[in-house]
Amino acid sequence: MDGEWYRLLTGAFLHLPPTEGTFGIAHIVMNMLALWNLGRLVEPMLGRVHYLALYLLSALGGSVLVLVIAPEDAVVGASGAIFEWGPRTT
C-alpha cells in the first residue's frame, strides 16, 4: 500500500471510463440498479446514517478482501461495496 491506505475506501467511488473494462457502461448501470433496488429495502429499515455506515464498511471490506486475496491487483468501482452486503442465500 506504500502508506496510501485511503485507497481502500476511495476506490469504491471511482470507476473505469465506460469504454474500458469488461462491460463498460452496462457495468455502471447494473451497479446503480442493484444499489437502488437494495437501498429501497435496506435504508428504511436501518435509517440513513446506518445505511451509509453499512455501505462504507462494505466498501472497505471489499477492498480489504481484494488486498488479502490479490495484493498486486488494482481495482476500482462500487461493485465490492454493493455486492458485499447484498442478499445471501443459504
PDB file of N, CA, C and O in Angstrom:
ATOM      1  N   MET A   1       0.817  -1.205   0.000  1.00  0.00           N
ATOM      2  CA  MET A   1       0.000   0.000   0.000  1.00  0.00           C
ATOM      3  C   MET A   1       0.859   1.267   0.000  1.00  0.00           C
ATOM      4  O   MET A   1       0.363   2.346  -0.322  1.00  0.00           O
ATOM      5  N   ASP A   2       2.098   1.149   0.346  1.00  0.00           N
ATOM      6  CA  ASP A   2       3.012   2.297   0.352  1.00  0.00           C
ATOM      7  C   ASP A   2       2.452   3.499   1.103  1.00  0.00           C
ATOM      8  O   ASP A   2       2.669   4.641   0.696  1.00  0.00           O
ATOM      9  N   GLY A   3       1.736   3.255   2.188  1.00  0.00           N
ATOM     10  CA  GLY A   3       1.201   4.333   3.001  1.00  0.00           C
ATOM     11  C   GLY A   3      -0.064   4.981   2.459  1.00  0.00           C
ATOM     12  O   GLY A   3      -0.547   5.955   3.037  1.00  0.00           O
ATOM     13  N   GLU A   4      -0.599   4.475   1.388  1.00  0.00           N
ATOM     14  CA  GLU A   4      -1.806   5.060   0.792  1.00  0.00           C
ATOM     15  C   GLU A   4      -3.039   4.253   1.181  1.00  0.00           C
ATOM     16  O   GLU A   4      -3.752   3.739   0.319  1.00  0.00           O
ATOM     17  N   TRP A   5      -3.283   4.146   2.478  1.00  0.00           N
ATOM     18  CA  TRP A   5      -4.394   3.350   2.999  1.00  0.00           C
ATOM     19  C   TRP A   5      -5.759   3.933   2.643  1.00  0.00           C
ATOM     20  O   TRP A   5      -6.756   3.210   2.618  1.00  0.00           O
ATOM     21  N   TYR A   6      -5.808   5.217   2.371  1.00  0.00           N
ATOM     22  CA  TYR A   6      -7.075   5.848   1.996  1.00  0.00           C
ATOM     23  C   TYR A   6      -7.662   5.234   0.728  1.00  0.00           C
ATOM     24  O   TYR A   6      -8.868   5.320   0.498  1.00  0.00           O
ATOM     25  N   ARG A   7      -6.813   4.613  -0.098  1.00  0.00           N
ATOM     26  CA  ARG A   7      -7.290   3.999  -1.342  1.00  0.00           C
ATOM     27  C   ARG A   7      -8.220   2.818  -1.089  1.00  0.00           C
ATOM     28  O   ARG A   7      -8.985   2.437  -1.974  1.00  0.00           O
ATOM     29  N   LEU A   8      -8.164   2.237   0.101  1.00  0.00           N
ATOM     30  CA  LEU A   8      -9.073   1.139   0.425  1.00  0.00           C
ATOM     31  C   LEU A   8     -10.524   1.600   0.395  1.00  0.00           C
ATOM     32  O   LEU A   8     -11.416   0.810   0.087  1.00  0.00           O
ATOM     33  N   LEU A   9     -10.765   2.845   0.705  1.00  0.00           N
ATOM     34  CA  LEU A   9     -12.130   3.374   0.712  1.00  0.00           C
ATOM     35  C   LEU A   9     -12.460   4.184  -0.538  1.00  0.00           C
ATOM     36  O   LEU A   9     -13.564   4.082  -1.072  1.00  0.00           O
ATOM     37  N   THR A  10     -11.511   4.983  -1.002  1.00  0.00           N
ATOM     38  CA  THR A  10     -11.813   5.865  -2.129  1.00  0.00           C
ATOM     39  C   THR A  10     -12.022   5.111  -3.438  1.00  0.00           C
ATOM     40  O   THR A  10     -12.682   5.628  -4.340  1.00  0.00           O
ATOM     41  N   GLY A  11     -11.484   3.918  -3.560  1.00  0.00           N
ATOM     42  CA  GLY A  11     -11.676   3.130  -4.779  1.00  0.00           C
ATOM     43  C   GLY A  11     -13.134   2.794  -5.046  1.00  0.00           C
ATOM     44  O   GLY A  11     -13.517   2.566  -6.193  1.00  0.00           O
ATOM     45  N   ALA A  12     -13.942   2.762  -4.009  1.00  0.00           N
ATOM     46  CA  ALA A  12     -15.371   2.459  -4.168  1.00  0.00           C
ATOM     47  C   ALA A  12     -16.133   3.599  -4.832  1.00  0.00           C
ATOM     48  O   ALA A  12     -17.270   3.409  -5.264  1.00  0.00           O
ATOM     49  N   PHE A  13     -15.534   4.762  -4.920  1.00  0.00           N
ATOM     50  CA  PHE A  13     -16.200   5.910  -5.519  1.00  0.00           C
ATOM     51  C   PHE A  13     -15.641   6.248  -6.900  1.00  0.00           C
ATOM     52  O   PHE A  13     -15.963   7.288  -7.475  1.00  0.00           O
ATOM     53  N   LEU A  14     -14.808   5.361  -7.419  1.00  0.00           N
ATOM     54  CA  LEU A  14     -14.224   5.544  -8.741  1.00  0.00           C
ATOM     55  C   LEU A  14     -14.763   4.480  -9.684  1.00  0.00           C
ATOM     56  O   LEU A  14     -15.311   3.468  -9.246  1.00  0.00           O
ATOM     57  N   HIS A  15     -14.608   4.711 -10.965  1.00  0.00           N
ATOM     58  CA  HIS A  15     -14.979   3.694 -11.941  1.00  0.00           C
ATOM     59  C   HIS A  15     -14.154   3.906 -13.193  1.00  0.00           C
ATOM     60  O   HIS A  15     -13.726   5.021 -13.494  1.00  0.00           O
ATOM     61  N   LEU A  16     -13.938   2.826 -13.913  1.00  0.00           N
ATOM     62  CA  LEU A  16     -13.237   2.932 -15.185  1.00  0.00           C
ATOM     63  C   LEU A  16     -14.095   3.705 -16.173  1.00  0.00           C
ATOM     64  O   LEU A  16     -15.320   3.716 -16.051  1.00  0.00           O
ATOM     65  N   PRO A  17     -13.476   4.346 -17.140  1.00  0.00           N
ATOM     66  CA  PRO A  17     -14.276   5.001 -18.190  1.00  0.00           C
ATOM     67  C   PRO A  17     -15.186   3.978 -18.875  1.00  0.00           C
ATOM     68  O   PRO A  17     -14.827   2.804 -18.964  1.00  0.00           O
ATOM     69  N   PRO A  18     -16.346   4.397 -19.356  1.00  0.00           N
ATOM     70  CA  PRO A  18     -17.308   3.458 -19.960  1.00  0.00           C
ATOM     71  C   PRO A  18     -16.755   2.647 -21.124  1.00  0.00           C
ATOM     72  O   PRO A  18     -17.270   1.570 -21.424  1.00  0.00           O
ATOM     73  N   THR A  19     -15.721   3.146 -21.779  1.00  0.00           N
ATOM     74  CA  THR A  19     -15.164   2.417 -22.919  1.00  0.00           C
ATOM     75  C   THR A  19     -14.137   1.380 -22.504  1.00  0.00           C
ATOM     76  O   THR A  19     -13.683   0.601 -23.342  1.00  0.00           O
ATOM     77  N   GLU A  20     -13.762   1.350 -21.237  1.00  0.00           N
ATOM     78  CA  GLU A  20     -12.776   0.391 -20.744  1.00  0.00           C
ATOM     79  C   GLU A  20     -13.453  -0.616 -19.828  1.00  0.00           C
ATOM     80  O   GLU A  20     -14.618  -0.456 -19.466  1.00  0.00           O
ATOM     81  N   GLY A  21     -12.733  -1.623 -19.469  1.00  0.00           N
ATOM     82  CA  GLY A  21     -13.257  -2.612 -18.543  1.00  0.00           C
ATOM     83  C   GLY A  21     -14.043  -3.698 -19.246  1.00  0.00           C
ATOM     84  O   GLY A  21     -14.145  -3.712 -20.473  1.00  0.00           O
ATOM     85  N   THR A  22     -14.591  -4.601 -18.470  1.00  0.00           N
ATOM     86  CA  THR A  22     -15.259  -5.774 -19.018  1.00  0.00           C
ATOM     87  C   THR A  22     -16.577  -5.448 -19.697  1.00  0.00           C
ATOM     88  O   THR A  22     -16.818  -5.885 -20.822  1.00  0.00           O
ATOM     89  N   PHE A  23     -17.430  -4.688 -19.031  1.00  0.00           N
ATOM     90  CA  PHE A  23     -18.767  -4.448 -19.559  1.00  0.00           C
ATOM     91  C   PHE A  23     -19.044  -2.993 -19.882  1.00  0.00           C
ATOM     92  O   PHE A  23     -20.116  -2.684 -20.402  1.00  0.00           O
ATOM     93  N   GLY A  24     -18.129  -2.097 -19.596  1.00  0.00           N
ATOM     94  CA  GLY A  24     -18.312  -0.689 -19.908  1.00  0.00           C
ATOM     95  C   GLY A  24     -19.509  -0.079 -19.200  1.00  0.00           C
ATOM     96  O   GLY A  24     -19.676  -0.227 -17.989  1.00  0.00           O
ATOM     97  N   ILE A  25     -20.335   0.604 -19.970  1.00  0.00           N
ATOM     98  CA  ILE A  25     -21.475   1.334 -19.409  1.00  0.00           C
ATOM     99  C   ILE A  25     -22.488   0.389 -18.774  1.00  0.00           C
ATOM    100  O   ILE A  25     -23.155   0.762 -17.808  1.00  0.00           O
ATOM    101  N   ALA A  26     -22.613  -0.827 -19.299  1.00  0.00           N
ATOM    102  CA  ALA A  26     -23.553  -1.794 -18.718  1.00  0.00           C
ATOM    103  C   ALA A  26     -23.181  -2.119 -17.273  1.00  0.00           C
ATOM    104  O   ALA A  26     -24.063  -2.332 -16.441  1.00  0.00           O
ATOM    105  N   HIS A  27     -21.900  -2.160 -16.971  1.00  0.00           N
ATOM    106  CA  HIS A  27     -21.444  -2.448 -15.614  1.00  0.00           C
ATOM    107  C   HIS A  27     -21.876  -1.344 -14.654  1.00  0.00           C
ATOM    108  O   HIS A  27     -22.349  -1.623 -13.552  1.00  0.00           O
ATOM    109  N   ILE A  28     -21.712  -0.102 -15.071  1.00  0.00           N
ATOM    110  CA  ILE A  28     -22.123   1.026 -14.230  1.00  0.00           C
ATOM    111  C   ILE A  28     -23.629   1.002 -14.009  1.00  0.00           C
ATOM    112  O   ILE A  28     -24.100   1.204 -12.891  1.00  0.00           O
ATOM    113  N   VAL A  29     -24.382   0.754 -15.077  1.00  0.00           N
ATOM    114  CA  VAL A  29     -25.841   0.703 -14.973  1.00  0.00           C
ATOM    115  C   VAL A  29     -26.279  -0.414 -14.032  1.00  0.00           C
ATOM    116  O   VAL A  29     -27.171  -0.210 -13.209  1.00  0.00           O
ATOM    117  N   MET A  30     -25.674  -1.576 -14.139  1.00  0.00           N
ATOM    118  CA  MET A  30     -26.049  -2.698 -13.268  1.00  0.00           C
ATOM    119  C   MET A  30     -25.707  -2.401 -11.806  1.00  0.00           C
ATOM    120  O   MET A  30     -26.473  -2.758 -10.910  1.00  0.00           O
ATOM    121  N   ASN A  31     -24.564  -1.752 -11.554  1.00  0.00           N
ATOM    122  CA  ASN A  31     -24.221  -1.361 -10.183  1.00  0.00           C
ATOM    123  C   ASN A  31     -25.258  -0.403  -9.613  1.00  0.00           C
ATOM    124  O   ASN A  31     -25.706  -0.573  -8.479  1.00  0.00           O
ATOM    125  N   MET A  32     -25.636   0.589 -10.386  1.00  0.00           N
ATOM    126  CA  MET A  32     -26.613   1.577  -9.919  1.00  0.00           C
ATOM    127  C   MET A  32     -27.985   0.937  -9.714  1.00  0.00           C
ATOM    128  O   MET A  32     -28.677   1.258  -8.748  1.00  0.00           O
ATOM    129  N   LEU A  33     -28.379   0.051 -10.596  1.00  0.00           N
ATOM    130  CA  LEU A  33     -29.657  -0.640 -10.458  1.00  0.00           C
ATOM    131  C   LEU A  33     -29.672  -1.520  -9.199  1.00  0.00           C
ATOM    132  O   LEU A  33     -30.658  -1.536  -8.462  1.00  0.00           O
ATOM    133  N   ALA A  34     -28.596  -2.237  -8.961  1.00  0.00           N
ATOM    134  CA  ALA A  34     -28.505  -3.070  -7.759  1.00  0.00           C
ATOM    135  C   ALA A  34     -28.528  -2.211  -6.500  1.00  0.00           C
ATOM    136  O   ALA A  34     -29.216  -2.546  -5.535  1.00  0.00           O
ATOM    137  N   LEU A  35     -27.787  -1.113  -6.502  1.00  0.00           N
ATOM    138  CA  LEU A  35     -27.761  -0.228  -5.335  1.00  0.00           C
ATOM    139  C   LEU A  35     -29.129   0.387  -5.088  1.00  0.00           C
ATOM    140  O   LEU A  35     -29.557   0.498  -3.939  1.00  0.00           O
ATOM    141  N   TRP A  36     -29.811   0.783  -6.134  1.00  0.00           N
ATOM    142  CA  TRP A  36     -31.146   1.374  -5.982  1.00  0.00           C
ATOM    143  C   TRP A  36     -32.134   0.343  -5.448  1.00  0.00           C
ATOM    144  O   TRP A  36     -32.903   0.643  -4.534  1.00  0.00           O
ATOM    145  N   ASN A  37     -32.124  -0.872  -6.007  1.00  0.00           N
ATOM    146  CA  ASN A  37     -33.055  -1.907  -5.549  1.00  0.00           C
ATOM    147  C   ASN A  37     -32.799  -2.310  -4.098  1.00  0.00           C
ATOM    148  O   ASN A  37     -33.738  -2.411  -3.309  1.00  0.00           O
ATOM    149  N   LEU A  38     -31.550  -2.539  -3.748  1.00  0.00           N
ATOM    150  CA  LEU A  38     -31.233  -2.916  -2.370  1.00  0.00           C
ATOM    151  C   LEU A  38     -31.466  -1.754  -1.409  1.00  0.00           C
ATOM    152  O   LEU A  38     -31.948  -1.945  -0.292  1.00  0.00           O
ATOM    153  N   GLY A  39     -31.119  -0.551  -1.854  1.00  0.00           N
ATOM    154  CA  GLY A  39     -31.271   0.620  -0.996  1.00  0.00           C
ATOM    155  C   GLY A  39     -32.712   0.915  -0.634  1.00  0.00           C
ATOM    156  O   GLY A  39     -32.997   1.348   0.483  1.00  0.00           O
ATOM    157  N   ARG A  40     -33.630   0.682  -1.573  1.00  0.00           N
ATOM    158  CA  ARG A  40     -35.053   0.925  -1.287  1.00  0.00           C
ATOM    159  C   ARG A  40     -35.549   0.037  -0.158  1.00  0.00           C
ATOM    160  O   ARG A  40     -36.457   0.423   0.579  1.00  0.00           O
ATOM    161  N   LEU A  41     -34.970  -1.141  -0.014  1.00  0.00           N
ATOM    162  CA  LEU A  41     -35.391  -2.067   1.036  1.00  0.00           C
ATOM    163  C   LEU A  41     -34.632  -1.860   2.343  1.00  0.00           C
ATOM    164  O   LEU A  41     -35.216  -1.919   3.425  1.00  0.00           O
ATOM    165  N   VAL A  42     -33.334  -1.618   2.235  1.00  0.00           N
ATOM    166  CA  VAL A  42     -32.482  -1.591   3.422  1.00  0.00           C
ATOM    167  C   VAL A  42     -32.509  -0.243   4.139  1.00  0.00           C
ATOM    168  O   VAL A  42     -32.540  -0.204   5.369  1.00  0.00           O
ATOM    169  N   GLU A  43     -32.497   0.861   3.392  1.00  0.00           N
ATOM    170  CA  GLU A  43     -32.426   2.183   4.038  1.00  0.00           C
ATOM    171  C   GLU A  43     -33.597   2.456   4.983  1.00  0.00           C
ATOM    172  O   GLU A  43     -33.365   2.981   6.072  1.00  0.00           O
ATOM    173  N   PRO A  44     -34.842   2.126   4.625  1.00  0.00           N
ATOM    174  CA  PRO A  44     -35.937   2.367   5.585  1.00  0.00           C
ATOM    175  C   PRO A  44     -35.798   1.542   6.869  1.00  0.00           C
ATOM    176  O   PRO A  44     -36.234   1.978   7.934  1.00  0.00           O
ATOM    177  N   MET A  45     -35.201   0.369   6.775  1.00  0.00           N
ATOM    178  CA  MET A  45     -35.029  -0.471   7.966  1.00  0.00           C
ATOM    179  C   MET A  45     -33.918   0.044   8.868  1.00  0.00           C
ATOM    180  O   MET A  45     -34.046   0.006  10.092  1.00  0.00           O
ATOM    181  N   LEU A  46     -32.824   0.529   8.272  1.00  0.00           N
ATOM    182  CA  LEU A  46     -31.662   0.944   9.060  1.00  0.00           C
ATOM    183  C   LEU A  46     -31.626   2.423   9.375  1.00  0.00           C
ATOM    184  O   LEU A  46     -31.065   2.827  10.394  1.00  0.00           O
ATOM    185  N   GLY A  47     -32.210   3.229   8.525  1.00  0.00           N
ATOM    186  CA  GLY A  47     -32.065   4.677   8.644  1.00  0.00           C
ATOM    187  C   GLY A  47     -30.897   5.130   7.784  1.00  0.00           C
ATOM    188  O   GLY A  47     -30.027   4.338   7.422  1.00  0.00           O
ATOM    189  N   ARG A  48     -30.894   6.411   7.467  1.00  0.00           N
ATOM    190  CA  ARG A  48     -29.908   6.947   6.526  1.00  0.00           C
ATOM    191  C   ARG A  48     -28.471   6.820   7.023  1.00  0.00           C
ATOM    192  O   ARG A  48     -27.587   6.438   6.257  1.00  0.00           O
ATOM    193  N   VAL A  49     -28.229   7.130   8.281  1.00  0.00           N
ATOM    194  CA  VAL A  49     -26.862   7.113   8.818  1.00  0.00           C
ATOM    195  C   VAL A  49     -26.323   5.680   8.879  1.00  0.00           C
ATOM    196  O   VAL A  49     -25.185   5.429   8.484  1.00  0.00           O
ATOM    197  N   HIS A  50     -27.130   4.748   9.367  1.00  0.00           N
ATOM    198  CA  HIS A  50     -26.679   3.362   9.451  1.00  0.00           C
ATOM    199  C   HIS A  50     -26.524   2.738   8.062  1.00  0.00           C
ATOM    200  O   HIS A  50     -25.646   1.903   7.847  1.00  0.00           O
ATOM    201  N   TYR A  51     -27.365   3.140   7.142  1.00  0.00           N
ATOM    202  CA  TYR A  51     -27.257   2.665   5.761  1.00  0.00           C
ATOM    203  C   TYR A  51     -25.938   3.139   5.142  1.00  0.00           C
ATOM    204  O   TYR A  51     -25.249   2.366   4.475  1.00  0.00           O
ATOM    205  N   LEU A  52     -25.593   4.396   5.362  1.00  0.00           N
ATOM    206  CA  LEU A  52     -24.329   4.925   4.867  1.00  0.00           C
ATOM    207  C   LEU A  52     -23.153   4.211   5.523  1.00  0.00           C
ATOM    208  O   LEU A  52     -22.175   3.875   4.856  1.00  0.00           O
ATOM    209  N   ALA A  53     -23.249   3.981   6.824  1.00  0.00           N
ATOM    210  CA  ALA A  53     -22.178   3.261   7.529  1.00  0.00           C
ATOM    211  C   ALA A  53     -22.024   1.844   6.971  1.00  0.00           C
ATOM    212  O   ALA A  53     -20.904   1.366   6.791  1.00  0.00           O
ATOM    213  N   LEU A  54     -23.135   1.179   6.701  1.00  0.00           N
ATOM    214  CA  LEU A  54     -23.086  -0.165   6.120  1.00  0.00           C
ATOM    215  C   LEU A  54     -22.409  -0.145   4.759  1.00  0.00           C
ATOM    216  O   LEU A  54     -21.579  -1.005   4.467  1.00  0.00           O
ATOM    217  N   TYR A  55     -22.756   0.829   3.926  1.00  0.00           N
ATOM    218  CA  TYR A  55     -22.150   0.939   2.595  1.00  0.00           C
ATOM    219  C   TYR A  55     -20.644   1.181   2.708  1.00  0.00           C
ATOM    220  O   TYR A  55     -19.858   0.529   2.020  1.00  0.00           O
ATOM    221  N   LEU A  56     -20.240   2.113   3.569  1.00  0.00           N
ATOM    222  CA  LEU A  56     -18.819   2.423   3.708  1.00  0.00           C
ATOM    223  C   LEU A  56     -18.032   1.241   4.272  1.00  0.00           C
ATOM    224  O   LEU A  56     -16.926   0.958   3.811  1.00  0.00           O
ATOM    225  N   LEU A  57     -18.588   0.555   5.259  1.00  0.00           N
ATOM    226  CA  LEU A  57     -17.916  -0.627   5.801  1.00  0.00           C
ATOM    227  C   LEU A  57     -17.842  -1.752   4.771  1.00  0.00           C
ATOM    228  O   LEU A  57     -16.857  -2.489   4.730  1.00  0.00           O
ATOM    229  N   SER A  58     -18.858  -1.886   3.953  1.00  0.00           N
ATOM    230  CA  SER A  58     -18.841  -2.893   2.899  1.00  0.00           C
ATOM    231  C   SER A  58     -17.801  -2.550   1.842  1.00  0.00           C
ATOM    232  O   SER A  58     -17.105  -3.436   1.346  1.00  0.00           O
ATOM    233  N   ALA A  59     -17.691  -1.277   1.497  1.00  0.00           N
ATOM    234  CA  ALA A  59     -16.667  -0.855   0.542  1.00  0.00           C
ATOM    235  C   ALA A  59     -15.274  -1.144   1.084  1.00  0.00           C
ATOM    236  O   ALA A  59     -14.407  -1.639   0.363  1.00  0.00           O
ATOM    237  N   LEU A  60     -15.067  -0.834   2.351  1.00  0.00           N
ATOM    238  CA  LEU A  60     -13.782  -1.108   2.987  1.00  0.00           C
ATOM    239  C   LEU A  60     -13.512  -2.604   3.055  1.00  0.00           C
ATOM    240  O   LEU A  60     -12.397  -3.050   2.783  1.00  0.00           O
ATOM    241  N   GLY A  61     -14.531  -3.379   3.418  1.00  0.00           N
ATOM    242  CA  GLY A  61     -14.375  -4.828   3.494  1.00  0.00           C
ATOM    243  C   GLY A  61     -14.058  -5.460   2.150  1.00  0.00           C
ATOM    244  O   GLY A  61     -13.228  -6.365   2.064  1.00  0.00           O
ATOM    245  N   GLY A  62     -14.722  -4.981   1.092  1.00  0.00           N
ATOM    246  CA  GLY A  62     -14.437  -5.494  -0.242  1.00  0.00           C
ATOM    247  C   GLY A  62     -13.013  -5.191  -0.667  1.00  0.00           C
ATOM    248  O   GLY A  62     -12.356  -6.033  -1.279  1.00  0.00           O
ATOM    249  N   SER A  63     -12.530  -3.998  -0.349  1.00  0.00           N
ATOM    250  CA  SER A  63     -11.161  -3.623  -0.691  1.00  0.00           C
ATOM    251  C   SER A  63     -10.142  -4.432   0.104  1.00  0.00           C
ATOM    252  O   SER A  63      -9.119  -4.851  -0.439  1.00  0.00           O
ATOM    253  N   VAL A  64     -10.413  -4.650   1.372  1.00  0.00           N
ATOM    254  CA  VAL A  64      -9.509  -5.448   2.194  1.00  0.00           C
ATOM    255  C   VAL A  64      -9.459  -6.889   1.672  1.00  0.00           C
ATOM    256  O   VAL A  64      -8.393  -7.503   1.643  1.00  0.00           O
ATOM    257  N   LEU A  65     -10.605  -7.423   1.265  1.00  0.00           N
ATOM    258  CA  LEU A  65     -10.633  -8.773   0.714  1.00  0.00           C
ATOM    259  C   LEU A  65      -9.777  -8.875  -0.546  1.00  0.00           C
ATOM    260  O   LEU A  65      -9.025  -9.837  -0.705  1.00  0.00           O
ATOM    261  N   VAL A  66      -9.881  -7.906  -1.430  1.00  0.00           N
ATOM    262  CA  VAL A  66      -9.040  -7.908  -2.632  1.00  0.00           C
ATOM    263  C   VAL A  66      -7.577  -7.776  -2.247  1.00  0.00           C
ATOM    264  O   VAL A  66      -6.723  -8.434  -2.843  1.00  0.00           O
ATOM    265  N   LEU A  67      -7.274  -6.945  -1.269  1.00  0.00           N
ATOM    266  CA  LEU A  67      -5.893  -6.771  -0.816  1.00  0.00           C
ATOM    267  C   LEU A  67      -5.320  -8.076  -0.267  1.00  0.00           C
ATOM    268  O   LEU A  67      -4.146  -8.377  -0.483  1.00  0.00           O
ATOM    269  N   VAL A  68      -6.134  -8.844   0.434  1.00  0.00           N
ATOM    270  CA  VAL A  68      -5.677 -10.111   1.005  1.00  0.00           C
ATOM    271  C   VAL A  68      -5.528 -11.181  -0.074  1.00  0.00           C
ATOM    272  O   VAL A  68      -4.542 -11.919  -0.093  1.00  0.00           O
ATOM    273  N   ILE A  69      -6.513 -11.262  -0.974  1.00  0.00           N
ATOM    274  CA  ILE A  69      -6.513 -12.326  -1.981  1.00  0.00           C
ATOM    275  C   ILE A  69      -5.561 -12.031  -3.133  1.00  0.00           C
ATOM    276  O   ILE A  69      -4.831 -12.919  -3.575  1.00  0.00           O
ATOM    277  N   ALA A  70      -5.561 -10.802  -3.621  1.00  0.00           N
ATOM    278  CA  ALA A  70      -4.746 -10.442  -4.787  1.00  0.00           C
ATOM    279  C   ALA A  70      -4.096  -9.082  -4.558  1.00  0.00           C
ATOM    280  O   ALA A  70      -4.538  -8.089  -5.136  1.00  0.00           O
ATOM    281  N   PRO A  71      -3.061  -9.015  -3.731  1.00  0.00           N
ATOM    282  CA  PRO A  71      -2.493  -7.718  -3.353  1.00  0.00           C
ATOM    283  C   PRO A  71      -1.880  -6.929  -4.504  1.00  0.00           C
ATOM    284  O   PRO A  71      -1.719  -5.715  -4.386  1.00  0.00           O
ATOM    285  N   GLU A  72      -1.537  -7.570  -5.597  1.00  0.00           N
ATOM    286  CA  GLU A  72      -0.924  -6.862  -6.721  1.00  0.00           C
ATOM    287  C   GLU A  72      -1.945  -6.304  -7.706  1.00  0.00           C
ATOM    288  O   GLU A  72      -1.575  -5.540  -8.598  1.00  0.00           O
ATOM    289  N   ASP A  73      -3.220  -6.665  -7.568  1.00  0.00           N
ATOM    290  CA  ASP A  73      -4.253  -6.200  -8.490  1.00  0.00           C
ATOM    291  C   ASP A  73      -4.775  -4.830  -8.069  1.00  0.00           C
ATOM    292  O   ASP A  73      -4.956  -4.551  -6.884  1.00  0.00           O
ATOM    293  N   ALA A  74      -5.009  -3.991  -9.059  1.00  0.00           N
ATOM    294  CA  ALA A  74      -5.617  -2.683  -8.819  1.00  0.00           C
ATOM    295  C   ALA A  74      -7.092  -2.774  -9.201  1.00  0.00           C
ATOM    296  O   ALA A  74      -7.427  -3.231 -10.293  1.00  0.00           O
ATOM    297  N   VAL A  75      -7.958  -2.345  -8.315  1.00  0.00           N
ATOM    298  CA  VAL A  75      -9.399  -2.403  -8.583  1.00  0.00           C
ATOM    299  C   VAL A  75     -10.036  -1.068  -8.248  1.00  0.00           C
ATOM    300  O   VAL A  75      -9.586  -0.349  -7.356  1.00  0.00           O
ATOM    301  N   VAL A  76     -11.101  -0.750  -8.986  1.00  0.00           N
ATOM    302  CA  VAL A  76     -11.916   0.430  -8.705  1.00  0.00           C
ATOM    303  C   VAL A  76     -13.366   0.053  -8.928  1.00  0.00           C
ATOM    304  O   VAL A  76     -13.660  -0.930  -9.608  1.00  0.00           O
ATOM    305  N   GLY A  77     -14.257   0.820  -8.367  1.00  0.00           N
ATOM    306  CA  GLY A  77     -15.675   0.608  -8.595  1.00  0.00           C
ATOM    307  C   GLY A  77     -16.431   0.270  -7.338  1.00  0.00           C
ATOM    308  O   GLY A  77     -15.850  -0.091  -6.314  1.00  0.00           O
ATOM    309  N   ALA A  78     -17.731   0.392  -7.433  1.00  0.00           N
ATOM    310  CA  ALA A  78     -18.613   0.184  -6.295  1.00  0.00           C
ATOM    311  C   ALA A  78     -19.083  -1.258  -6.155  1.00  0.00           C
ATOM    312  O   ALA A  78     -19.796  -1.578  -5.204  1.00  0.00           O
ATOM    313  N   SER A  79     -18.704  -2.124  -7.069  1.00  0.00           N
ATOM    314  CA  SER A  79     -19.201  -3.499  -7.032  1.00  0.00           C
ATOM    315  C   SER A  79     -18.896  -4.192  -5.707  1.00  0.00           C
ATOM    316  O   SER A  79     -19.749  -4.891  -5.162  1.00  0.00           O
ATOM    317  N   GLY A  80     -17.697  -4.003  -5.195  1.00  0.00           N
ATOM    318  CA  GLY A  80     -17.341  -4.629  -3.926  1.00  0.00           C
ATOM    319  C   GLY A  80     -18.231  -4.183  -2.790  1.00  0.00           C
ATOM    320  O   GLY A  80     -18.603  -4.994  -1.943  1.00  0.00           O
ATOM    321  N   ALA A  81     -18.579  -2.919  -2.753  1.00  0.00           N
ATOM    322  CA  ALA A  81     -19.449  -2.396  -1.695  1.00  0.00           C
ATOM    323  C   ALA A  81     -20.882  -2.859  -1.879  1.00  0.00           C
ATOM    324  O   ALA A  81     -21.554  -3.201  -0.906  1.00  0.00           O
ATOM    325  N   ILE A  82     -21.348  -2.874  -3.099  1.00  0.00           N
ATOM    326  CA  ILE A  82     -22.749  -3.224  -3.357  1.00  0.00           C
ATOM    327  C   ILE A  82     -22.998  -4.709  -3.111  1.00  0.00           C
ATOM    328  O   ILE A  82     -23.951  -5.074  -2.422  1.00  0.00           O
ATOM    329  N   PHE A  83     -22.162  -5.548  -3.661  1.00  0.00           N
ATOM    330  CA  PHE A  83     -22.413  -6.971  -3.588  1.00  0.00           C
ATOM    331  C   PHE A  83     -21.847  -7.618  -2.338  1.00  0.00           C
ATOM    332  O   PHE A  83     -22.096  -8.797  -2.087  1.00  0.00           O
ATOM    333  N   GLU A  84     -21.089  -6.869  -1.550  1.00  0.00           N
ATOM    334  CA  GLU A  84     -20.585  -7.371  -0.273  1.00  0.00           C
ATOM    335  C   GLU A  84     -21.726  -7.540   0.730  1.00  0.00           C
ATOM    336  O   GLU A  84     -21.702  -8.470   1.537  1.00  0.00           O
ATOM    337  N   TRP A  85     -22.722  -6.656   0.691  1.00  0.00           N
ATOM    338  CA  TRP A  85     -23.819  -6.723   1.671  1.00  0.00           C
ATOM    339  C   TRP A  85     -25.136  -7.078   1.042  1.00  0.00           C
ATOM    340  O   TRP A  85     -26.179  -6.929   1.678  1.00  0.00           O
ATOM    341  N   GLY A  86     -25.123  -7.542  -0.181  1.00  0.00           N
ATOM    342  CA  GLY A  86     -26.350  -7.933  -0.855  1.00  0.00           C
ATOM    343  C   GLY A  86     -26.969  -9.170  -0.212  1.00  0.00           C
ATOM    344  O   GLY A  86     -26.414  -9.719   0.739  1.00  0.00           O
ATOM    345  N   PRO A  87     -28.106  -9.605  -0.722  1.00  0.00           N
ATOM    346  CA  PRO A  87     -28.796 -10.746  -0.128  1.00  0.00           C
ATOM    347  C   PRO A  87     -27.967 -12.021  -0.199  1.00  0.00           C
ATOM    348  O   PRO A  87     -27.270 -12.262  -1.184  1.00  0.00           O
ATOM    349  N   ARG A  88     -28.043 -12.808   0.816  1.00  0.00           N
ATOM    350  CA  ARG A  88     -27.321 -14.079   0.877  1.00  0.00           C
ATOM    351  C   ARG A  88     -28.302 -15.232   0.741  1.00  0.00           C
ATOM    352  O   ARG A  88     -29.442 -15.147   1.199  1.00  0.00           O
ATOM    353  N   THR A  89     -27.862 -16.290   0.122  1.00  0.00           N
ATOM    354  CA  THR A  89     -28.675 -17.499   0.051  1.00  0.00           C
ATOM    355  C   THR A  89     -27.967 -18.592   0.830  1.00  0.00           C
ATOM    356  O   THR A  89     -26.742 -18.695   0.771  1.00  0.00           O
ATOM    357  N   THR A  90     -28.697 -19.388   1.540  1.00  0.00           N
ATOM    358  CA  THR A  90     -28.079 -20.463   2.309  1.00  0.00           C
ATOM    359  C   THR A  90     -28.626 -21.790   1.900  1.00  0.00           C
ATOM    360  O   THR A  90     -28.222 -22.819   2.442  1.00  0.00           O
TER     361      THR A  90
END
